[in-house]
């Protein structure tokens, strides 16, 4: 399966993004609600319809950037939040991104990538985070499958992947998952070493 621009464009045109829940999920909302520094530079990679970016922006975070391989989800965000800065809507390949961020919000991007890119994902996250920068988000916890996306993963795999470049501050069963994801996701806070 080639998870390229054409694949994702078709997914958005046919509205077959099965893991899109139509709003920010409870675990990420809870995390965002406790953030104090509204100037933090945030990235949401593989942003999809980016309910997280919309929520952040509406709550005073104006330094939020999103990146997606295809244009449609970026257009969707722009139509919902007309004041969202156009220069913060990045269309392109995450792996070619050349900016630095303080915080990266992970919401279904990792699970949408071809599993053979997971080591590259960790390296790229490390490269684009500022000193003491963090990845915060959700990682699916169900057996890795060939049928995806979404592809699965496990706590053991994530520990092995991320511990080489990040301090694992939190990686635990998510206690406030939305109903369809109960027992299927881990909440993570990974801090750049």
Phi, psi and omega in degrees: 000129180260107183272059184264188181302318180297318178303310184287325176300316179297319179302317181286324179294325181264002179052051179243049174260085191299334183267001176287117184260359174086003179194168175296139180279157185306314182300319181285323176299315179299318179295311182300320183298340179262357178290134182259323185276103182281355180266355181304138179272117189244141173239139170240102182277151182054048196298335184056217181284354168049059173294334178294315179296319179298315180296314178302311183298316179295339180257022170094002176273106186258001182249047183256130178240146175231149175223138175214153181292329184244159187280326188306310180296329177293319176297321178299316178296315181298325180287328178282326182233080185302335181274356179299128185302125181301325181287353176263357177264098186260119174259124180161188183274117177311321185289351177252003181296137184228061176222169178242147183224158177269329185216133174242126178266123179258117178217091176071006177288309181306316184287345180269347179279151172303128183305337179287356178261005187295320177294320177297321178302311181299315180297317180293318177302315179300313183297325186264001176267140172291167175306134183066014176292160185228149164257127177230131177166202188241136177235130181295144179235086171204160187306136177301128181239164172272343179269106180194187358285159001282148174262152183272195180176180182217160178304316180302314180297314182297319178300315180297317182293310191273333185297342180289333185231352186228149168277127180274094179285321180212134169203095187215161175306133181287123184273348183232037177298154171290157189309312182295345184249008179303131181068012181241007180214153178247140174266133186230142165229111180246126182251133181301130177289000000 
